[in-house]
Amino acid sequence: MNVTNPVYRKRLLAHRVGIVLSVIAMGIGLAFLAWILWTLLVNGFGALAPSLFTGDTPAPGGEGGGLRNAIVGSLMMVGLSTLVSTPIGILAGIYLAEYGDTNRFGQVTRFVTDIMLSAPSIVIGLFVYALYVAKVQHFSGYAGTIALTLIAVPVVVRTTDNMLRLVPNSLLEAAFALGAPRWKVATLVRLRAVKAGIITGVLLALARISGETAPLLFTALNNQFFSADMNAPLANLPVVIYTYAMSPYDDWRSLAWGGALLVTFTVLFLNILSRTVFTQKTPR
């Protein structure tokens, strides 16, 4: 290629400008991310102590305390939501991959799933409040679980659908040629081929619902005391962080930083786990 060619030089200049702008944008994003993480580490590590995991949230003006009840409440709701959303999402994803392009119901389901993926979480919280909380006339962990499940299911559905579509047609044709019925091909061949990618989708859904605050404000609310009753208001980390971060008490704000650090490390761990251990390997 002649470097004196004006067309070539113009394209080369545009290429270099694009690369420089991309690097600058990446640097700005990483700088803000590092700033946020540093601020969180500086303020959050001071709150890390055994009492954070053994004590319950203190009363207004009280000294000490911890986040035991909030941690347990979050684990209960997020765990139950994952148990419910995973099979529903995977089965719906299998249906969309197998029949979603051939019937009207599958197309509508995919469209609704895409809408739910982009729906603000506060809208889902208001929906569950009107549908469930207002009917039973009290907040509860079950209501919070329903809201979190509605957020997690679309993530699992779309991940499962997209991963199943990556399976080569030759593998499916080989299974059909051996006389396997369609349901066996879908579950024992197609699903098994992309199980790592589906597990990644489940972990990403789990990471997303771990820090949701808005839907829990309208469903589970909060509980100052330790409780494992899912049919009553239940303490949870996101709402405690939201409440304590705006309080006038230094101890409460310290606990909020500690809770934020716990949630951040949990989400970071799940993301690293999904991108390393369960990354879909391309067969050679």
C-alpha positions in Angstrom: 0.0 0.0 0.0 1.3 3.4 -1.0 1.6 5.5 2.1 1.4 8.7 0.0 -2.0 7.8 -1.2 -4.4 10.5 0.2 -7.3 8.0 0.6 -5.1 5.6 2.6 -3.6 8.4 4.7 -7.1 9.7 5.5 -8.3 6.3 6.6 -5.1 5.7 8.7 -5.7 9.1 10.4 -9.3 8.2 11.1 -8.2 4.8 12.5 -5.6 6.4 14.8 -8.0 9.1 16.0 -10.7 6.4 16.8 -8.1 4.3 18.7 -7.0 7.3 20.7 -10.5 8.4 21.6 -11.4 4.8 22.6 -8.4 4.6 24.9 -9.2 8.0 26.4 -12.9 6.9 27.0 -11.7 3.6 28.6 -9.2 5.5 30.8 -11.9 7.9 32.0 -14.3 5.0 32.8 -11.6 3.1 34.7 -10.5 6.2 36.6 -14.1 6.8 37.9 -14.4 3.1 38.7 -11.2 3.1 40.6 -12.3 6.3 42.4 -15.5 4.7 43.5 -13.9 1.4 44.6 -11.2 3.3 46.5 -13.7 5.4 48.3 -15.7 2.3 49.2 -12.6 0.5 50.4 -11.4 3.4 52.6 -14.8 3.9 54.2 -15.9 0.3 54.2 -12.9 -1.5 55.7 -13.3 0.6 58.9 -16.6 -1.1 59.5 -15.4 -4.6 59.0 -15.4 -6.3 62.4 -16.8 -9.5 64.0 -19.7 -7.4 65.4 -20.8 -6.6 61.8 -21.7 -10.3 61.4 -22.9 -11.1 64.9 -24.9 -8.0 65.9 -28.2 -6.8 64.6 -29.0 -3.3 63.3 -29.0 -0.9 66.3 -31.8 1.4 67.3 -31.6 5.2 66.5 -28.8 6.7 68.5 -27.7 3.3 69.8 -24.0 2.3 69.8 -22.5 -0.8 68.2 -24.7 -3.2 66.4 -24.1 -5.0 63.1 -25.8 -6.3 60.0 -26.6 -9.9 60.9 -30.3 -9.7 60.5 -29.9 -7.8 57.2 -27.4 -10.3 55.8 -29.6 -13.3 56.8 -32.7 -11.6 55.3 -30.9 -10.9 52.0 -29.5 -14.4 51.8 -33.0 -15.8 52.3 -34.7 -13.7 49.7 -32.0 -13.9 47.1 -31.5 -17.6 47.7 -35.2 -18.4 47.3 -35.5 -16.1 44.3 -32.6 -17.9 42.6 -34.2 -21.3 43.4 -37.5 -20.2 41.8 -36.1 -18.2 38.8 -33.5 -20.6 37.7 -35.8 -23.5 36.6 -38.4 -21.2 35.2 -35.9 -19.2 33.2 -34.1 -22.2 31.9 -37.3 -24.0 30.8 -38.6 -20.8 29.2 -35.3 -20.3 27.4 -35.4 -23.8 26.1 -38.9 -23.2 24.8 -37.9 -20.0 23.0 -34.9 -21.6 21.4 -36.9 -24.6 20.2 -40.2 -23.1 19.3 -39.8 -19.3 19.6 -39.4 -18.7 15.9 -42.2 -20.8 14.7 -45.2 -19.7 16.7 -46.8 -16.4 17.8 -46.7 -17.2 21.5 -43.0 -17.7 21.5 -42.5 -14.3 19.7 -44.7 -12.6 22.2 -42.8 -14.2 25.1 -39.5 -13.0 23.7 -40.8 -9.5 23.3 -42.2 -9.4 26.9 -38.9 -10.8 28.2 -37.0 -8.0 26.5 -39.4 -5.4 28.0 -38.9 -6.9 31.5 -35.1 -6.8 31.0 -35.2 -3.0 30.5 -38.0 -2.2 33.0 -37.0 -0.1 36.0 -36.8 -2.2 39.1 -39.0 0.3 41.0 -41.8 -0.4 38.5 -41.6 -4.1 39.4 -41.7 -3.3 43.1 -44.8 -1.2 42.6 -46.4 -4.0 40.6 -45.8 -6.5 43.4 -47.0 -4.0 46.0 -50.3 -3.6 44.2 -50.7 -7.2 43.3 -49.6 -8.8 46.6 -48.7 -6.5 49.4 -51.8 -4.4 49.1 -54.0 -7.5 49.1 -52.4 -9.1 52.2 -52.0 -5.7 53.9 -48.4 -6.2 55.2 -44.9 -6.3 53.9 -43.1 -9.6 53.8 -40.0 -11.5 52.6 -42.2 -13.4 50.2 -43.2 -10.2 48.5 -39.5 -9.3 48.2 -38.8 -12.7 46.8 -41.5 -12.3 44.1 -40.1 -8.9 43.1 -36.5 -10.2 42.9 -37.7 -13.3 40.9 -39.4 -11.1 38.3 -36.1 -9.3 37.9 -34.0 -12.4 37.6 -36.2 -14.5 35.4 -35.8 -12.4 32.2 -32.0 -12.5 32.6 -31.9 -16.3 32.8 -34.4 -16.6 29.9 -32.5 -14.5 27.5 -29.1 -16.0 28.5 -30.5 -19.5 28.0 -32.1 -18.6 24.7 -29.0 -17.0 23.3 -26.6 -19.7 24.5 -28.8 -22.5 23.0 -28.8 -20.8 19.7 -25.0 -21.1 19.6 -25.1 -24.9 19.4 -24.1 -26.0 15.9 -26.8 -27.4 13.8 -24.6 -30.4 12.9 -24.7 -31.5 16.5 -28.5 -31.4 16.6 -28.8 -33.2 13.2 -26.5 -35.9 14.4 -28.7 -36.4 17.5 -31.9 -36.5 15.4 -30.2 -39.0 13.0 -29.7 -41.4 15.9 -33.4 -41.3 16.5 -33.5 -39.1 19.6 -36.8 -37.4 20.2 -36.8 -33.6 20.3 -37.2 -33.2 24.0 -34.1 -35.4 24.5 -32.1 -33.4 22.0 -33.1 -30.2 23.7 -32.3 -31.3 27.3 -29.5 -33.9 26.9 -27.7 -32.6 23.9 -28.4 -28.9 23.3 -28.6 -27.9 27.0 -25.6 -29.9 28.0 -23.5 -28.3 25.3 -23.9 -24.8 26.7 -24.4 -25.5 30.4 -21.4 -23.3 31.3 -22.9 -20.3 29.6 -26.3 -20.9 31.3 -24.7 -21.1 34.7 -23.0 -17.8 33.9 -26.4 -16.3 33.2 -27.7 -17.6 36.5 -24.8 -16.1 38.3 -25.2 -12.7 36.5 -28.9 -12.7 37.5 -27.9 -13.5 41.1 -25.4 -10.6 41.0 -28.1 -8.2 39.7 -30.7 -8.9 42.3 -28.2 -8.9 45.2 -28.1 -5.1 45.2 -31.6 -4.2 44.3 -33.1 -1.6 46.7 -36.2 0.0 45.0 -38.4 -3.1 44.7 -37.6 -4.2 48.3 -38.7 -0.8 49.7 -42.3 -1.6 48.4 -42.3 -5.3 49.3 -40.0 -6.6 52.1 -39.4 -3.1 53.6 -37.1 -3.7 56.7 -37.0 -5.1 60.2 -34.7 -3.8 62.9 -34.7 -7.1 64.7 -33.5 -10.6 63.7 -36.3 -12.6 62.0 -36.5 -15.6 59.7 -40.2 -15.2 59.1 -40.7 -14.8 55.4 -44.3 -13.8 55.9 -43.3 -10.6 57.8 -41.2 -7.5 57.1 -37.6 -8.7 56.6 -34.3 -6.9 57.0 -32.1 -6.8 54.0 -28.8 -5.2 53.1 -29.9 -2.9 50.2 -32.6 -1.2 52.3 -30.4 -1.0 55.4 -27.7 0.6 53.3 -30.1 3.1 51.8 -31.6 4.0 55.2 -28.4 4.2 57.2 -26.4 6.1 54.5 -28.8 9.1 54.9 -29.0 9.0 58.7 -27.4 11.6 61.0 -25.7 9.0 63.1 -22.0 8.2 62.5 -22.4 4.5 63.6 -25.2 4.0 61.1 -23.3 5.6 58.2 -20.3 3.3 59.1 -22.6 0.3 59.0 -23.9 1.5 55.6 -20.4 1.6 54.2 -19.7 -1.9 55.6 -22.8 -3.2 54.0 -22.0 -1.6 50.7 -18.6 -3.2 50.7 -20.1 -6.6 51.4 -22.6 -6.3 48.5 -19.9 -5.0 46.2 -17.5 -7.8 47.0 -20.3 -10.3 46.6 -21.3 -9.0 43.1 -17.6 -8.8 42.1 -17.0 -12.4 43.2 -20.0 -13.6 41.3 -18.9 -11.7 38.1 -15.3 -13.1 38.4 -16.7 -16.6 39.0 -19.0 -16.4 35.9 -16.2 -15.1 33.7 -13.5 -17.5 34.8 -14.7 -20.8 36.2 -17.9 -21.1 34.1 -16.8 -19.4 30.9 -18.0 -21.4 27.9 -15.0 -23.1 26.3 -14.9 -23.3 22.5 -14.1 -26.9 21.5 -11.0 -27.3 19.3 
